[in-house]
Amino acid sequence: MFDSTTRRRILIVEDEPSIRDNIVYSLEADGFDSEACATGGEALEKLDAARFDLVVLDVGLPDMTGFDLCRKLRESSAVPVIFLTARASEIDRVVGLEIGGDDYVTKPFSPRELNARVRAVLRRAEGAVAPAVGQTGAVMEDSSPLVIDRECWQVRYFGETLELSRYEFRLLAVMEERPGRVFSRAQLMDAAWEEPEASMERTVDTHIKSLRAKMRQVSPTADLIKTHRGIGYSLEQIDNAPL
């Protein structure tokens, strides 16, 4: 869970110097460590070089949009993202959340509001998925071809590690807990999204499609995620799944 006494590292990606400096000052005054940059390219370099607990990301960057940067980031990382934008339209907010953003703040905003949202997103991200434990409290081992380590946020599939986004991981973890059960899209959204009411049900379809593609790269014949037309999805038992 989120511990307010531990300093978290925040990356601010904002091309307007005055806004960037105010965010850095406010976050550091509130107990966070922060780094800042002005372009998407710089952000990717920093994210490759060091670990951050959260990214505050402006949508309107000079070299790429914040949405494009988030898409690139979600290919390999589940780090929480809070979007900043001067646009307040609902479609922008929906797009940001659908591609993997965790929250959305519209300019102008108060530093106090942003800090509160940062803390809220960190609490949700760090407490969203609890590890599976046995009676002794130890993380349980699994000999199945699909092994989900909920504590380390890692998935091994037929011996290979899957690089999943935050929501791909959560969707798979939810279905893996009840093999064979058919989950509706609404049930999956309630279980995997912090604010399901802010997204659309087709968001589940998008993430399931991406999850399937990654699993098929490892085992093309083991189609474990089943679509139930008009209802939702389920995960099959895979003890004897073909390679």
C-alpha positions as CSV (number, residue, x, y, z in Angstrom):
1,M,0.0,0.0,0.0
2,F,1.0,3.6,-0.5
3,D,3.2,4.9,2.3
4,S,3.3,8.7,2.6
5,T,6.6,8.6,4.4
6,T,8.4,7.0,1.4
7,R,9.5,9.4,-1.3
8,R,8.1,8.4,-4.7
9,R,9.9,9.4,-8.0
10,I,7.7,11.4,-10.4
11,L,8.5,12.2,-14.0
12,I,7.0,15.4,-15.3
13,V,6.7,15.7,-19.1
14,E,5.6,19.3,-19.9
15,D,7.0,21.7,-22.5
16,E,5.8,24.9,-20.9
17,P,8.6,26.0,-18.5
18,S,6.4,27.9,-16.0
19,I,3.9,25.0,-15.6
20,R,6.7,22.5,-15.5
21,D,8.6,24.4,-12.8
22,N,5.5,24.9,-10.7
23,I,4.7,21.2,-10.8
24,V,8.2,20.3,-9.8
25,Y,8.2,22.8,-6.9
26,S,4.8,21.7,-5.7
27,L,5.6,17.9,-5.8
28,E,8.9,18.3,-4.1
29,A,7.4,20.5,-1.4
30,D,4.9,17.7,-0.8
31,G,7.5,15.1,-0.3
32,F,8.1,13.6,-3.8
33,D,11.3,13.3,-5.8
34,S,10.8,14.7,-9.3
35,E,12.5,15.0,-12.7
36,A,11.2,17.0,-15.6
37,C,11.7,17.1,-19.4
38,A,10.0,18.9,-22.3
39,T,9.7,16.3,-25.0
40,G,8.5,12.8,-25.5
41,G,11.9,11.7,-26.7
42,E,13.6,12.9,-23.5
43,A,10.9,11.2,-21.5
44,L,11.5,7.8,-23.2
45,E,15.2,8.2,-22.5
46,K,14.6,8.9,-18.8
47,L,12.2,6.1,-18.5
48,D,14.6,3.7,-20.0
49,A,17.4,4.8,-17.7
50,A,15.6,4.9,-14.4
51,R,12.6,3.8,-12.5
52,F,9.7,6.1,-11.8
53,D,6.6,5.6,-9.8
54,L,4.3,7.8,-11.8
55,V,4.4,10.0,-14.9
56,V,2.7,13.4,-15.2
57,L,2.3,13.7,-19.0
58,D,1.2,16.8,-21.0
59,V,-0.9,15.8,-24.1
60,G,0.5,18.6,-26.3
61,L,4.2,17.9,-26.6
62,P,6.4,19.4,-29.4
63,D,7.7,16.1,-30.9
64,M,4.7,13.7,-30.3
65,T,1.4,13.8,-28.5
66,G,1.1,12.6,-25.0
67,F,-1.3,9.9,-26.2
68,D,1.4,8.6,-28.6
69,L,4.0,8.6,-25.8
70,C,1.6,6.7,-23.5
71,R,1.0,4.1,-26.2
72,K,4.8,3.6,-26.6
73,L,5.1,3.4,-22.8
74,R,2.4,0.8,-22.5
75,E,4.2,-1.6,-24.8
76,S,6.6,-2.3,-22.0
77,S,5.6,-0.6,-18.7
78,A,2.6,-0.3,-16.4
79,V,3.8,2.9,-14.7
80,P,0.8,5.1,-13.8
81,V,0.2,8.1,-16.0
82,I,-1.7,11.3,-15.3
83,F,-2.5,13.3,-18.4
84,L,-2.4,17.1,-18.4
85,T,-4.3,18.9,-21.2
86,A,-5.8,22.3,-22.1
87,R,-8.7,20.5,-23.8
88,A,-11.6,19.5,-21.6
89,S,-13.7,17.5,-24.1
90,E,-15.0,14.1,-23.0
91,I,-13.6,12.3,-26.0
92,D,-10.0,13.3,-25.1
93,R,-10.5,12.0,-21.6
94,V,-12.0,8.7,-22.9
95,V,-9.1,8.3,-25.3
96,G,-6.5,8.9,-22.6
97,L,-8.1,6.4,-20.3
98,E,-8.6,3.8,-23.0
99,I,-4.9,3.8,-24.1
100,G,-3.7,3.2,-20.5
101,G,-3.9,6.5,-18.7
102,D,-4.9,6.5,-15.0
103,D,-6.2,10.0,-14.6
104,Y,-6.8,13.3,-16.5
105,V,-6.3,16.9,-15.2
106,T,-7.5,19.8,-17.3
107,K,-5.5,23.1,-17.4
108,P,-5.6,25.4,-15.6
109,F,-5.4,23.4,-12.4
110,S,-4.2,24.0,-8.8
111,P,-0.9,22.3,-7.7
112,R,-2.8,21.0,-4.7
113,E,-5.3,19.2,-6.9
114,L,-2.6,17.6,-9.0
115,N,-0.7,16.5,-5.8
116,A,-3.9,14.9,-4.5
117,R,-4.5,13.1,-7.7
118,V,-0.9,11.8,-7.8
119,R,-1.3,10.4,-4.3
120,A,-4.7,8.8,-5.2
121,V,-3.3,7.2,-8.3
122,L,-0.3,5.8,-6.5
123,R,-2.5,4.3,-3.8
124,R,-4.7,2.6,-6.4
125,A,-1.8,1.4,-8.4
126,E,0.1,-0.1,-5.4
127,G,-3.0,-1.7,-3.8
128,A,-5.0,-2.7,-6.8
129,V,-3.8,-6.3,-7.2
130,A,-2.9,-8.3,-4.1
131,P,-0.6,-11.3,-4.2
132,A,-2.1,-14.8,-3.9
133,V,-1.0,-16.3,-0.6
134,G,-1.3,-19.6,1.1
135,Q,-2.0,-20.3,4.8
136,T,1.5,-19.5,5.7
137,G,1.4,-16.2,4.0
138,A,3.9,-17.1,1.3
139,V,3.2,-16.5,-2.4
140,M,1.9,-19.7,-3.8
141,E,3.7,-21.5,-6.6
142,D,1.9,-22.7,-9.7
143,S,3.0,-25.5,-12.1
144,S,0.5,-24.4,-14.7
145,P,1.7,-23.2,-18.1
146,L,0.2,-19.8,-17.0
147,V,1.9,-18.5,-13.9
148,I,0.8,-15.1,-12.5
149,D,3.0,-13.5,-9.9
150,R,0.7,-10.8,-8.5
151,E,3.3,-9.4,-6.1
152,C,5.8,-8.7,-8.9
153,W,3.3,-8.0,-11.6
154,Q,4.8,-10.7,-13.8
155,V,3.2,-13.4,-16.1
156,R,5.0,-16.4,-17.4
157,Y,3.3,-18.3,-20.2
158,F,4.7,-21.7,-21.3
159,G,8.0,-20.6,-19.7
160,E,8.2,-17.2,-21.3
161,T,7.6,-13.8,-19.7
162,L,4.7,-11.8,-21.2
163,E,5.2,-8.0,-21.3
164,L,1.8,-6.8,-20.4
165,S,0.2,-3.4,-19.8
166,R,-1.4,-2.7,-16.4
167,Y,-4.9,-3.5,-17.7
168,E,-3.9,-6.6,-19.7
169,F,-2.3,-7.9,-16.5
170,R,-5.4,-7.2,-14.4
171,L,-7.8,-8.7,-17.0
172,L,-5.8,-11.9,-17.2
173,A,-5.4,-12.1,-13.4
174,V,-9.2,-11.7,-12.9
175,M,-10.1,-14.4,-15.4
176,E,-7.3,-16.8,-14.1
177,E,-8.8,-16.7,-10.6
178,R,-12.0,-18.4,-12.0
179,P,-11.1,-20.6,-15.0
180,G,-14.2,-21.4,-17.1
181,R,-16.3,-18.6,-15.6
182,V,-17.8,-16.2,-18.2
183,F,-17.2,-12.6,-17.2
184,S,-19.3,-9.9,-18.8
185,R,-17.4,-6.8,-20.1
186,A,-19.0,-4.8,-17.2
187,Q,-17.7,-7.3,-14.6
188,L,-14.2,-7.2,-16.1
189,M,-14.2,-3.4,-16.1
190,D,-15.3,-3.2,-12.5
191,A,-12.5,-5.6,-11.5
192,A,-9.7,-4.2,-13.6
193,W,-10.3,-0.5,-13.9
194,E,-10.1,2.0,-11.0
195,E,-12.8,4.2,-12.6
196,P,-14.8,1.9,-14.8
197,E,-17.5,4.5,-15.3
198,A,-15.0,6.7,-17.1
199,S,-14.4,4.1,-19.8
200,M,-16.4,2.3,-22.4
201,E,-17.1,-1.5,-22.7
202,R,-15.2,-1.6,-26.0
203,T,-12.1,-0.7,-24.0
204,V,-12.2,-4.3,-22.7
205,D,-12.3,-5.7,-26.3
206,T,-9.2,-3.6,-27.2
207,H,-7.2,-4.9,-24.3
208,I,-8.3,-8.5,-24.8
209,K,-7.3,-8.3,-28.4
210,S,-3.8,-7.1,-27.5
211,L,-3.5,-9.7,-24.7
212,R,-4.5,-12.5,-27.1
213,A,-1.9,-11.4,-29.7
214,K,0.9,-11.5,-27.1
215,M,-0.1,-14.9,-25.9
216,R,-0.3,-16.3,-29.4
217,Q,3.2,-15.1,-30.1
218,V,4.3,-17.6,-27.4
219,S,1.8,-20.4,-28.3
220,P,-0.1,-20.0,-31.5
221,T,-2.4,-23.0,-30.9
222,A,-3.3,-22.4,-27.3
223,D,-6.3,-20.0,-27.7
224,L,-7.1,-19.8,-24.0
225,I,-9.3,-16.7,-23.9
226,K,-12.7,-17.5,-25.2
227,T,-15.2,-15.0,-26.6
228,H,-18.9,-15.5,-25.7
229,R,-20.8,-13.4,-28.1
230,G,-23.2,-11.0,-26.5
231,I,-21.9,-11.9,-23.0
232,G,-18.1,-11.5,-22.5
233,Y,-15.0,-13.6,-22.0
234,S,-13.6,-16.6,-20.1
235,L,-10.2,-18.2,-19.6
236,E,-10.0,-22.0,-20.2
237,Q,-8.2,-24.5,-18.1
238,I,-4.8,-24.9,-19.6
239,D,-3.1,-27.9,-17.8
240,N,-3.1,-29.8,-21.1
241,A,-3.1,-26.9,-23.5
242,P,-1.1,-27.5,-26.7
243,L,2.0,-25.6,-27.6
